[in-house]
Amino acid sequence: MHRGLYGLQINQLLKFFTPPQIKIVAYEEFKEKPTDTVNTLFNFLELDSVKVNTLVRHNETSTEKNQIIAWLEHQNPITRKGISAFFSTNLKNKIRSLLEKANNKQALNIPPIDERIKSQLINFFKDDEVLLQQLIKNFDN
């Protein structure tokens, strides 16, 4: 959870860098205008602008939600190759596609957060949120 303490992280950065040397990008800004945001970052870093395909999504789920995918991913290469030898490329692609769809569907079935836990999380992040709001006033972003 400490990785989510952005105020604390920025405070640490300010020990080594001045505000003009740090670029803060809000997730909402990146999500709404990914191409513009990437170009702004290139400009901030004084790099030539490069066309970046921001439509491709990588690593949408960080862990395997499907037990079959998890099992296959954790087999040694020889076992995976042996299993793979029994299936045609076309069939393997269809199986992979079905498992990925199942994986993504299972990832969406997230139960609602318990109110007690939600309250604890709000309290945990409250002071850092205040610090973050104070710190970002110093940045020209």
SENUNU-289746 format. One record per residue (C-alpha): residue number from 1; residue in one letter; x, y, z. Coordinates in Angstrom, 3 decimals, padded with zeros to 6 digits. Example, Ala and Ser with C-alpha at 12.3 -4.5 7.8 and 13.67 -1.06 7.14 Angstrom:
REC | 1 | a | 012.300 | -004.500 | 007.800
REC | 2 | s | 013.670 | -001.060 | 007.140
***
This chain:
REC | 1 | m | 000.000 | 000.000 | 000.000
REC | 2 | h | 002.914 | 002.325 | 000.573
REC | 3 | r | 003.450 | 002.532 | -003.195
REC | 4 | g | 000.150 | 004.430 | -003.276
REC | 5 | l | 001.466 | 007.172 | -000.989
REC | 6 | y | 002.196 | 009.606 | -003.804
REC | 7 | g | 002.658 | 012.617 | -001.528
REC | 8 | l | 005.375 | 010.786 | 000.370
REC | 9 | q | 007.044 | 009.706 | -002.894
REC | 10 | i | 007.036 | 013.250 | -004.304
REC | 11 | n | 008.388 | 014.554 | -001.001
REC | 12 | q | 011.303 | 012.115 | -001.343
REC | 13 | l | 011.925 | 013.256 | -004.934
REC | 14 | l | 012.049 | 016.877 | -003.766
REC | 15 | k | 015.110 | 016.009 | -001.669
REC | 16 | f | 017.032 | 015.498 | -004.920
REC | 17 | f | 015.168 | 017.515 | -007.564
REC | 18 | t | 013.454 | 020.889 | -007.819
REC | 19 | p | 009.802 | 021.141 | -008.935
REC | 20 | p | 010.759 | 022.236 | -012.490
REC | 21 | q | 012.752 | 018.993 | -012.816
REC | 22 | i | 009.753 | 016.799 | -011.976
REC | 23 | k | 006.762 | 016.136 | -014.222
REC | 24 | i | 003.582 | 014.918 | -012.556
REC | 25 | v | 000.906 | 013.366 | -014.739
REC | 26 | a | -002.536 | 012.617 | -013.378
REC | 27 | y | -003.882 | 009.230 | -014.398
REC | 28 | e | -007.129 | 010.849 | -015.544
REC | 29 | e | -005.167 | 013.147 | -017.867
REC | 30 | f | -003.306 | 010.212 | -019.382
REC | 31 | k | -006.483 | 008.158 | -019.743
REC | 32 | e | -008.437 | 010.990 | -021.419
REC | 33 | k | -005.638 | 012.242 | -023.693
REC | 34 | p | -002.939 | 009.563 | -023.899
REC | 35 | t | -001.274 | 010.831 | -027.085
REC | 36 | d | -001.151 | 014.441 | -025.882
REC | 37 | t | 000.160 | 013.324 | -022.502
REC | 38 | v | 002.930 | 011.198 | -024.024
REC | 39 | n | 003.924 | 014.095 | -026.297
REC | 40 | t | 004.008 | 016.414 | -023.278
REC | 41 | l | 006.329 | 013.952 | -021.535
REC | 42 | f | 008.608 | 013.765 | -024.589
REC | 43 | n | 008.731 | 017.560 | -024.626
REC | 44 | f | 009.444 | 017.717 | -020.879
REC | 45 | l | 012.317 | 015.250 | -021.328
REC | 46 | e | 013.532 | 017.215 | -024.360
REC | 47 | l | 013.137 | 014.172 | -026.599
REC | 48 | d | 011.982 | 014.063 | -030.183
REC | 49 | s | 008.313 | 013.238 | -030.395
REC | 50 | v | 007.674 | 009.680 | -031.545
REC | 51 | k | 004.330 | 008.271 | -032.564
REC | 52 | v | 003.255 | 005.893 | -029.813
REC | 53 | n | 000.298 | 003.560 | -030.195
REC | 54 | t | -001.611 | 004.298 | -027.006
REC | 55 | l | -004.556 | 002.131 | -028.060
REC | 56 | v | -002.806 | -001.169 | -027.352
REC | 57 | r | -003.442 | -002.315 | -023.800
REC | 58 | h | -000.741 | -004.302 | -022.078
REC | 59 | n | -001.065 | -006.411 | -018.934
REC | 60 | e | -004.746 | -005.680 | -018.326
REC | 61 | t | -004.818 | -008.307 | -015.614
REC | 62 | s | -001.705 | -008.597 | -013.523
REC | 63 | t | -002.377 | -012.167 | -012.369
REC | 64 | e | -003.983 | -015.204 | -013.890
REC | 65 | k | -007.549 | -015.523 | -012.684
REC | 66 | n | -008.082 | -018.834 | -014.463
REC | 67 | q | -006.602 | -021.895 | -012.753
REC | 68 | i | -005.754 | -023.580 | -016.067
REC | 69 | i | -003.786 | -020.544 | -017.257
REC | 70 | a | -002.009 | -020.310 | -013.904
REC | 71 | w | -001.091 | -024.009 | -014.021
REC | 72 | l | 000.168 | -023.824 | -017.622
REC | 73 | e | 002.179 | -020.669 | -016.955
REC | 74 | h | 004.010 | -022.291 | -014.063
REC | 75 | q | 005.003 | -025.502 | -015.847
REC | 76 | n | 008.597 | -025.920 | -016.887
REC | 77 | p | 009.350 | -025.354 | -020.604
REC | 78 | i | 009.720 | -029.075 | -021.353
REC | 79 | t | 006.261 | -029.872 | -019.941
REC | 80 | r | 004.727 | -026.936 | -021.844
REC | 81 | k | 006.397 | -028.095 | -025.063
REC | 82 | g | 005.124 | -031.651 | -024.514
REC | 83 | i | 001.570 | -030.435 | -023.948
REC | 84 | s | 001.879 | -028.083 | -026.912
REC | 85 | a | 002.959 | -030.893 | -029.259
REC | 86 | f | -000.485 | -032.535 | -029.005
REC | 87 | f | -002.365 | -029.534 | -030.401
REC | 88 | s | -002.317 | -027.864 | -033.816
REC | 89 | t | -001.376 | -024.182 | -033.949
REC | 90 | n | -004.944 | -023.267 | -034.871
REC | 91 | l | -006.385 | -025.226 | -031.938
REC | 92 | k | -003.791 | -023.772 | -029.541
REC | 93 | n | -004.754 | -020.255 | -030.647
REC | 94 | k | -008.461 | -020.997 | -030.115
REC | 95 | i | -007.804 | -022.479 | -026.672
REC | 96 | r | -005.600 | -019.515 | -025.732
REC | 97 | s | -008.294 | -017.085 | -026.882
REC | 98 | l | -011.016 | -018.869 | -024.893
REC | 99 | l | -008.865 | -018.998 | -021.760
REC | 100 | e | -007.980 | -015.300 | -022.057
REC | 101 | k | -011.667 | -014.405 | -022.421
REC | 102 | a | -012.500 | -016.518 | -019.371
REC | 103 | n | -009.628 | -014.906 | -017.499
REC | 104 | n | -010.901 | -011.405 | -018.269
REC | 105 | k | -014.496 | -012.298 | -017.347
REC | 106 | q | -013.360 | -013.719 | -014.025
REC | 107 | a | -011.310 | -010.587 | -013.387
REC | 108 | l | -014.494 | -008.503 | -013.674
REC | 109 | n | -016.315 | -010.472 | -010.972
REC | 110 | i | -014.839 | -008.455 | -008.117
REC | 111 | p | -016.995 | -008.411 | -004.990
REC | 112 | p | -017.764 | -005.013 | -003.429
REC | 113 | i | -015.293 | -003.846 | -000.807
REC | 114 | d | -016.241 | -004.327 | 002.823
REC | 115 | e | -017.214 | -000.955 | 004.371
REC | 116 | r | -014.878 | -001.447 | 007.349
REC | 117 | i | -011.915 | -002.077 | 005.051
REC | 118 | k | -012.927 | 000.865 | 002.866
REC | 119 | s | -012.962 | 003.115 | 005.935
REC | 120 | q | -009.520 | 001.869 | 007.009
REC | 121 | l | -008.117 | 002.550 | 003.533
REC | 122 | i | -009.579 | 006.057 | 003.474
REC | 123 | n | -007.991 | 006.767 | 006.865
REC | 124 | f | -004.666 | 005.276 | 005.741
REC | 125 | f | -004.445 | 007.500 | 002.649
REC | 126 | k | -006.071 | 010.663 | 004.098
REC | 127 | d | -002.913 | 012.427 | 005.344
REC | 128 | d | -000.988 | 011.557 | 002.200
REC | 129 | e | -003.783 | 012.943 | 000.030
REC | 130 | v | -003.582 | 016.270 | 001.903
REC | 131 | l | 000.220 | 016.283 | 001.502
REC | 132 | l | -000.101 | 015.489 | -002.208
REC | 133 | q | -002.557 | 018.347 | -002.755
REC | 134 | q | -000.157 | 020.755 | -001.012
REC | 135 | l | 002.858 | 019.546 | -002.981
REC | 136 | i | 001.335 | 019.663 | -006.456
REC | 137 | k | 000.584 | 023.370 | -006.008
REC | 138 | n | 004.367 | 023.869 | -006.424
REC | 139 | f | 004.409 | 022.250 | -009.849
REC | 140 | d | 003.707 | 023.861 | -013.187
REC | 141 | n | 002.065 | 020.869 | -014.819
***
